[in-house]
Each structure stands twice: as structure tokens, then as C-alpha cells.
Amino acid sequence: ANAAEVLERLAERREPMLITQNGEARAVIQDIASYEETQETLALLKILALGNREVEDGRVTPLGEVVRRLRARKTAA
């Protein structure tokens, strides 16, 4: 298949395509929309992992303190 056909197939199916060489997987290609979605998902997962690490390390603020600070800001504004 030529490049245009491959790109059309990728866009239609929205699934990654495995490229093989001598019967071995060598690369994966995907359409740009799927790639961008994957990158966004990875970024969110990293943020969640960082948040979980902060909780595990005890770097949290109790809810009551957060509410107090927000009310103080609202009053000051």
C-alpha cells in the first residue's frame, strides 16, 4: 500500500498499525488525532500519579483548611 492509502486507513479505523520487518514488529504508526488523545491521557495519568505521591508523602491540606482559605479570599475580594 502507498502512503496515502495507509494514512486513509489509519484515519478511518482510528487504530494503530503495526509495521513489521522480517516478521518482527519494528514500529507502530497511528493517526494524529489518536496520537494527541494518547498524549493527553498520558499527561493526565502523570498528574494523577504525582497527586497520589503527594498524598502518600503526607503533603495534603485538610478540607477544613481549604474551605477556610477560600472563604478568607472571598471575604477579602
C-alpha positions, 0 to 999 in steps of 0.5 A: 500500500502507498502512503496515502492509502495507509494514512486513509486507513489509519484515519478511518479505523482510528487504530494503530498499525503495526509495521513489521520487518522480517516478521518482527514488529519494528514500529507502530504508526497511528493517526494524529488525532489518536496520537494527541488523545494518547498524549493527553491521557498520558499527561493526565495519568502523570498528574494523577500519579504525582497527586497520589505521591503527594498524598502518600508523602503526607503533603495534603491540606485538610478540607477544613483548611481549604474551605477556610482559605477560600472563604478568607479570599472571598471575604477579602475580594 
